[in-house]
Amino acid sequence: MQKLIDEIKKTSGDMARRGWAESNGGNISLRLNEERFQAFNGFPPKSGWMKLPMAMPEIAGERFLVTGTGRFLRNIEVAPEKNTGVIEIDQKGEACQLLWGYEPAGAPTSELPAHLLSHCRIKEKTNNQSFAFIHTHPNSVIALTYAVANLETKSLTRLLWQSHAECIVVFPQGVEFLPWMMAGSMDLGKATADAISRRNLAVWQFHGICGCGRNLDEAFGRIDVAEKAAEICLRVMAAGGAKQTLSDVQLRAIAANFKCSLDEAIFDC
């Protein structure tokens, strides 16, 4: 259990120190693997069953470490038991209960629909090999959604791929762009899960980004690379615009060198 807490303390601390988690912004969830699942066996429930907004049979019986609603990620390092909690999904995937955390009282993040619905897709698409989901507010990614008109998935992906050569290796399937929707809504949750079924990153217009991975390091790393590319892109724009950029031939060569499977449709942009 301590290793699990240490991991979320490190990730939340890194997010806060980068300025990605102002006030109570940003949230993290981690589906517990078999070993970590068993660490919470025998814990008496701290709540009754709370109905989920829709049935999610794909994650029936699963347990998740989830940051709390209204809690500051920067405080997880000093009080993990107050700012995070472990929830368990019932055997039908219709309700959840609290097993640990949110001291003295609290609840999971308001973005729980986006997290749980995305975990359904992540579990399926990775054959039960990926466990982490992060939503956060990186400055440059958000700024890019204001600075560039008519963004959509292909154009955003091309901008990032061409701004930093690491991007096509770290997210070869691209970045899904989601037009603005109300935070915490089922519409946003469903759209995010749909995006995550195709790609490992999804940008919420004017709001932030979501990333998934095998673990918190991988999910965080994907977001970190996208944020650096967005920062480079904005700096180039501020300097008068790109005079040269990575060509399609060069991008494909990088992907081939690292044996990455590309979404070729991105090149239709």
N, C-alpha and C positions, 0 to 999 in steps of 0.2 A: 504493500500500500504506500509506503514512504517514497518509493521510486516513482510511482504514479504522481504523487503530490509534487515531488521535485520537478518532474517534467512540465507540469502545467504552471508551476511557479516560474520556471525559466522562460517558457514561451510567453506568458502574460507579461513578465517583466521586460522582455525584449520588445514586445509590442508597445508597452507604455513608454519605454525610453526612446523609441523612435517617433513618438508623438502620434501613434496610430490609435490610441485608446483614450481620448480626452473624456473627462468626467466618467460616465458609465457607458461610454461607447465601446463597441466591440464585444464579441463573445466567442467562446470556445466550447467544443464538445468532443469527447473521445469515447467511442464505443469500446467497452472493455473486452479484451481477449480472454481466452479460457482461464489463464492463470490469474489475471486481475479480477475476473468475474468471481472466482472462488474466494478471493480475499474478503469479499463482502457477504459470504455465506453466514447465516446465523445472526446477521444484524436485524434487530427488530424494526419493523417499519416505523417511520417517524410521521407518517401521514396516512390517510385513507387513500383509496384509489381515486385518481383525478382523471376524468374523461378527456381523451385526446380529441382534437378538432375533427379528425377523421380516422378511420381504421387503418393501421399500418401493419398488416400481418407479416411483412418481410422482416420486421425487427421484433416480433413477438418473443417475449422472454429475455430480451437483451437488457444489459445494464450500461448506463452512460454516466461519465463524469461531465457535468455541465456547469458553466459559470452562472451566477445568479442574476436575476433581474434587479436593476437599480444599483448593482454593485460595481465598484471601480476595479478594473483589472490590475492597476498598480498596487492594490492592497492585497492581492492574492499571496504575494511573497511573505507578508507579515501575518496574515490571518486566513489561510486556505480554508479552514473549517467554517468560516463565516461567509466567504465569498464564492465558494463552489459547493456542489453537492453531487451525490450519486443517486440517480433515479433508476427504477426498474420498470420495464414494460410488462404488462400482463400477458397471459398465454394466448390471447386473441389479438393482441396489438391494438387494443381499444382504450387503454387507460394506463396511467403510470402512478407510482408511489415513490415517496422519498425514503431512502435507506440511511443516508449520511449527509451531514453538512447543512448549509444555510443557517448557521447558528445566529441568534437564538430562534429566528423564524424567517422564512423567506421562500422563494420559488425560483424555478429555472428562468433563464433569459426569455424575454418577450419574443425573441426570434426563434423559439423552440420549434415552430412548424417548419421553418426553413431547414433547421438542423436535422430534425428527425426524418423528414421527407427525403432530404439529401442523403442521409445515411442509408435509407432503403436502397437508393440507386447505387451508392458507393459499394455497398455490400454485394449487390448483384453484379455490377460491372467488373469488379476486381476478384470475383470468386472468393469473397470473404477474406481478402488479404489487406484491405485498407480500413483504417479505423478513425481517422482524424478529420475534423472539419473546423475551419476558422472563418469567422467574419470580422473584418476590421476596417479602419478608416485611414488608409494611407494618403498623405497629402497630395502627392503628385498624380496618382491615379484619379482621385476625385477631381482635381483641377483640370485634368485632361478632358473630362466629360463636359466641362464648361467651355473650354478653349477651342474645341474642335466641333464644328457643326456636322449634323447628319451622321453621327457615328453609328455603326452597327458592327456586328461580330467580325466580319471580314476586314473592314477598314481599321478597326481597333487592333486586331491581331497583327495586320501588316505594319501599322505604326510601331508597335512594340517590337516585333521581329526585326524591323529595319533599324531600330534605335539602339539595340544592344545585341551583339552576336550570340550571347548565351541563351536568349529567349527561345529560339527555335529548338534548342536542346531540352530546355527545362519544361516548356509546354508546347510540344510539337503539334498538338491538336488544336492549339489556339486558345483564345479567351472569349467566352460568351459575353455579349453585351445585352443587358436588360434595361429597357427604358424605365423611367421612374415609376415606382409603385409604392404604396403606403408601407412603411416599415412595420413588421410584425404581422402583416396580413396573410391570409391563406393564399391570396393571389400571388404574392411575392414568394411565399414558401413553395408553391407548386411550380412557378416559373424557374426558381432556383434549382429545384430538384431535377426538372427537365433539362436545364442547362448542364448540371453536373453529370447527368447520364451520358452526355456527349464529350464534355471537356472537364479539366481539373480546376479551372478558374472561371469565375463569373463576376463581372463588374456590374454593380448597381449604380445606375446613372445618378449623379449628384450626391451619392451616399457612401459608397465603399466597394469592397471586394470580398468574395468568398473563395476559399481554396480548400482542397482536400488532399489527403495523402495517406500513405501507409502508417505514418506516425506524425506527431506534431512538428518534428523537424522538417519533414518533407513538405507538409502543407505550408508551413511558415516560409520555407525556402522558395517555393513557387511564387508566393505573394511578394517576397522580398525582391526577387529578380524582376517581376512585373513592375514594381514600384520604382526600381532603379531605372528601368527602361523609360517609364513615363517621365521621370525627372530629367533624363537626358533629352527626351523629345521636347519637353517644355523649354529647356535651356537653348536648344537649337532654334526653336521658334522665336525665342526672345532675342537671339543673336542675328535674326534676319531670315531664318528658314534654312532648310538643308540645301547645300550646294552639291552634295553627293550622298549616296546612301548604299546600303547593301542591296545588290541586285537579286533577282529571283534565282539566277544561276548560282550565285554565292550562297544564298540561303539553302538551296537544295544540296549544295556541296557540303555545307556544315552538317545538315541533317544526315546525309549519307555517311559522312565520316564517323558520326556518333551512332549510326544505325537507328535513327529515329523514324518512327512511322508518322508521316505527315498527313494532315488533312489537306489534300490537294485542292479542295474547293476554295480554300483561302486565296489561292493565286488567281482566282477568277475576278477578284476585286478590281 
